[in-house]
Every structure is written in structure tokens, then in C-alpha cells.
Amino acid sequence: MPLPRGRMTSGIVRRGDRVLRPAGPWTPAVHEYLRHLESAGFGGSPRVLGVDGGFEVLSYTGGDVAADPLWQPGHGHRLPAFARTEPALRGAAVLLRSLHSASAGFRPRHTGYRFHPFPPRAGEIVSHGDLGPWNTVYRDGIPVGFIDWDGAQPVDPLVDLAGAAWAFVPLAPAEQLSEAGFSPVPDIGARLRMFLDAYGLADRRAILPALQRSQLDLEHVAYWPLTAAEAADKLELQAKRLRWLGGVLPDLDRAL
């Protein structure tokens, strides 16, 4: 059964309780990480079942994925009602905290990650690399797992949390929140505070500089197979997000 393509990978199929995804040079590093998460007791990632020809074989995680096949960069990612609720928002933060805790002791031998082919630096962990509702499985409206781990890579945990906040809160202008399905437009400062409290971040304001840092990671631009025009478009979108962030930071600071 063909499955919807991810943002980075197409040609994904399901056979019963297994998922076959095209493998790449990064697959050994991703598999090593997924096996660590399994041994650490993290239940929100697929299990590695092997390799079949040019495909990796993973366990299937059943549920609903909040993917928007019509999404375009610069627009709001259309979210189903179940992914816009406060319990869903808190659940995503709890699941991310569990992932970070399980990743903390991981010391990889394979470091050929897709977009950051280097070992973790001091203070970094390996994490998913593309966290958002589009890569989250929900059951009864609550996140239970993350999928599409091709972009796993080292990251500062606080920056990873900030990147997830951009996606799950979500942090975006009012018109993009409306495109995402929010009506009325929510108080993003209150939702950000809720997300950080559910994660358990002791100093909420520490997230503010990390929100900016999370948008300055240009390794995806460097390692994606982008044309010069496509890379320029991506950089322009990130610049627009940073300008918007600069305008709302005082409001976010007061909310935290």
C-alpha cells in the first residue's frame, strides 16, 4: 500500500505492520539511533526491522498524521481539528521531552547524517531533525509517535525545542494561523507558555534566543539537492520569519 510521500522522501509503502522506505547513505546512522531509542525505552519511534534491497524496513505506527499535502512554503500548514487542541499541544511537548531524555546518553559510532554528517558536539544530542505535526502520529487527538526520521542529526536540545515550538504552537503571523485552520486566531504567547510548561523547561525565557537560533541553521540549505533559485527562496523565507519574530518577541517575553 503506497503511503503519502514525506517532505523529504517519496516511494514509501506499507506491507501489513511494516513500512518500507528508500534507504540512503544516512540510513546506518539513523538505524543506530533508532535502535538506541528502542533500548532506552522510548515508545514514540519506529523499530528497525532490517533492510530489504534498497529499502529500510521499519515497524508501522498506526494512527492519524496531521499532514497537509497542499502545503506550500510561506503558508500555514493546514491542521485537522484534533491537532489544534491544547491537549495535542501539551502531548507533543511531553513526547519531545521523552525523546530528549532517551537521546541524552547516546554516543553514535555512525555519524553520516543526511544534513549534518558530523558527530554531536559538547551539549548536543541526536534528535529527529524535522519535528512537526506533519511527522507526528496522533491517536484520539494525542501525539504518540514521530515518523520520518531521515533527517535525524545532532542538535542543541533547547534549539530543538525551539524548532518544535515553531511547528506545534505554531509560531506564525495571523494570516498563516488562519490558513492552518485556527478560528479565532489563538494567543500564541499563551500557547508557547503551555508548550514549554508541558515540556518542563525551568527557565521559559531561555527559549527566546533559541527561537532565533533555530532559524539560523542553514545546513539543510547546504546539503539538500536545491538549485540556486530554490536555496535563495528558502533563505528568503527564513529571513521573513526572523523579521516577524523580531516584531513579536516583546509580546512573547511578556507572555512567558
Secondary structure as GFF3:
##gff-version 3
##sequence-region A 1 256
A	DSSP	beta_strand	13	15	.	.	.	ID=ss1
A	DSSP	beta_strand	18	22	.	.	.	ID=ss2
A	DSSP	alpha_helix	27	39	.	.	.	ID=ss3
A	DSSP	beta_strand	48	52	.	.	.	ID=ss4
A	DSSP	beta_strand	55	59	.	.	.	ID=ss5
A	DSSP	beta_strand	64	65	.	.	.	ID=ss6
A	DSSP	three_ten_helix	81	83	.	.	.	ID=ss7
A	DSSP	alpha_helix	86	103	.	.	.	ID=ss8
A	DSSP	beta_strand	125	127	.	.	.	ID=ss9
A	DSSP	three_ten_helix	133	135	.	.	.	ID=ss10
A	DSSP	beta_strand	136	139	.	.	.	ID=ss11
A	DSSP	beta_strand	142	146	.	.	.	ID=ss12
A	DSSP	beta_strand	153	155	.	.	.	ID=ss13
A	DSSP	alpha_helix	157	168	.	.	.	ID=ss14
A	DSSP	alpha_helix	174	179	.	.	.	ID=ss15
A	DSSP	alpha_helix	188	199	.	.	.	ID=ss16
A	DSSP	three_ten_helix	204	206	.	.	.	ID=ss17
A	DSSP	alpha_helix	207	214	.	.	.	ID=ss18
A	DSSP	alpha_helix	219	223	.	.	.	ID=ss19
A	DSSP	alpha_helix	228	255	.	.	.	ID=ss20
###
